[in-house]
Amino acid sequence: MRKTLIGFLAIIIFVSCNKETKYSSIPKLAFKDMTPREVQEGSNGVIRIRLDFEDGDGNIGFNTPNLFFKDNRDTAWVPFIIPDIPEKFNPSAGLKGIFQIDYDAAFLLIRVDSLNRDRDTLTWDIYMMDKAGNKSNIVTTDTLYLTR
């Protein structure tokens, strides 16, 4: 259930294609920013993460899990779904743009060990896969501070 709820929060806010620039068919990510940088654990807040991306053949949105997050306090990868890219953007000519992911703070909790009673920190590792199975580079977000 957790994976399903988180997966639907991924959206694309900007997509552009440039017919003169050819990008690699291997997707590429770059961490752009994250706000806020501090959030209360289990709250109704949202952490907005923005990533720059590019893909030479534009086959990145296919409505299956294709964007993966790993809380670096854990080992599990959580899948997100990148929606299909509308044909009006001519994805086959290559895509470059920004992903915006709104991650629900309700799923974030401070670890229960004795070192983290009132405050915890985390970063996420993120990568994407295109329809051909090409895996992008892995990027790491800035530090997020969790409070009680």
Stockholm file with secondary structure:
# STOCKHOLM 1.0

chainA/1-148         MRKTLIGFLAIIIFVSCNKETKYSSIPKLAFKDMTPREVQEGSNGVIRIRLDFEDGDGNIGFNTPNLFFKDNRDTAWVPFIIPDIPEKFNPSAGLKGIFQIDYDAAFLLIRVDSLNRDRDTLTWDIYMMDKAGNKSNIVTTDTLYLTR
#=GR chainA/1-148 SS CHHHHHHTTEEEEEEECCTTCCCCSSCEEEEEEEECSEEETTCSCEEEEEEEEEESSCCCCCSSEEEEEEETTSCCCEEEECCCCCGGGCGGGCEEEEEEEEEEGGGCCCCCSTTCSSEEEECEEEEEBCTTCCBCCCEECCCEEEEC
#=GC SS_cons         CHHHHHHTTEEEEEEECCTTCCCCSSCEEEEEEEECSEEETTCSCEEEEEEEEEESSCCCCCSSEEEEEEETTSCCCEEEECCCCCGGGCGGGCEEEEEEEEEEGGGCCCCCSTTCSSEEEECEEEEEBCTTCCBCCCEECCCEEEEC
//
